[in-house]
Amino acid sequence: MSVYEPSSTIFLRPEEFCQDEQNRLGRANGNTYRRKPGIPDVHDGQIMVRLKKKRFIILDYGYIPNEHDAEIARSVPHISIPNGAGTCKCATKHCPRIGVPVLMYDSEPNEPMSLYLRGGLCFSCQRNLNEKRRTQRKRKSDGHPVGEVRIGNGDMPSIGSGSGNGNRFKFNDQIVELNPDAVVINGPVDGTRIRGPDYRCPEIGSDLLRIVSELSHETLSLMQHSSAQAGMAQPVATTTSSVDAMYQKAFESVSKATFLLTQWKASWDENMVSQTAVNAAEEAAAASANFDSRILDEAVASQAALGGGANMAILQHNIPPQIDMGFPGHAQQGAVSSLAHAHVALDGGVPIQPLMMPDETNSNDHHIGGGLEERLEQRAEI
């Protein structure tokens, strides 16, 4: 087995690795090729990794950069030196290997920094974590294991680089610069649920209050335990292990509470939007009903001003249908005659006098004229 030999410089010429990229790395996302072997319990050597869209990177966990390398990294965008590269230990407990590599080459330097550079883990631990996450996605897991929570602190330094692309993440197709001390909750935490039709504000609020109560007790226990352990002569490993366990438990609770609080607020906003829509529909219906009622009132008032709504209704009620239908001849005259003879009390009980129709007038004239001639004849005879 070959032995790791550190490179003499951070700068790699393309002809040094082009054959490896074309013939040994492969084209699938996640493929790896170890260009230089690692040293057990020290580092993972120099590794070429295929990423998405044919992008590939070359990582060297055994190379310790110097000031001259930093100058090169600032001028060459394909090279990057994260903080702690070559010296910072893996963030996994009890792992002695180097956790931050030097980026010897990046075929797409404008893309977000790879997780191998900003994760704070050695190559082996990062691969195991990637596989674990991949398995969880296949199982459609809703949780995020507590052991995978990472924050920026002394044990896992902020990731920066000479090329200026440290702490860059892609979120909603935008590059986001995160503070080194940022804490990210990426989706639901184990033991929590996403809001839904059967999990709204009341249910979320109940779970949130319970978790906050647990968090209060866990934090108090952590503070008391750490204070007591600080004054006792116990092995450092034992003290650190017990405090870390209690810290992880409290951090899990605060992560749950934070996530549930965001779900409660989202559920509240959705309920407000729905209620606003219902209120708007009710107001529109009430306005429409008021408009119809106002139109009817105005119509009745207008009809009364023209002659009295009651009189119009009564007259229309007493007009036979023949008039509206327009029957010719005597039927129409009969209808008018029947209307003329109708006694209808209008405007305070004053009866409408029957009208004298043409036929009836002729009959009266004939009757009156006939009586006068008879009397003249009788007088002439005398």
Secondary structure, DSSP 8 states (H G I E B T S, - for coil): -------S-S---HHHHHHIIIIIS-SSTT-EEEEE--BTTTB--EEEEE-GGG-EEEEESS----HHHHHHHHH-TT-B--TTTTTSB-SSTT--SB-S-EEEEES-TTS---HHHHS---HHHHHHHHHHHHHHHHTT-----GGG--B-SSSS-----TTS-TTEEEETTEEEE--TT-B---S--TT----BTTB-HHHHHHHHHHHHHHHHHHHHHHHHHHHHHHTS---HHHHHHHHHHHHHHHHHHHHHHHHHHHHHHHHHHHHHHHHHHHHHHHHHHHHHHHHHHHHHHHHHHHHHHHH-HHHHHHHHHHS-HHHHHT--THHHHHHHHHHHT---EETTTEE------HHHHHHHHHHHHHHHHHHHHHHHH-
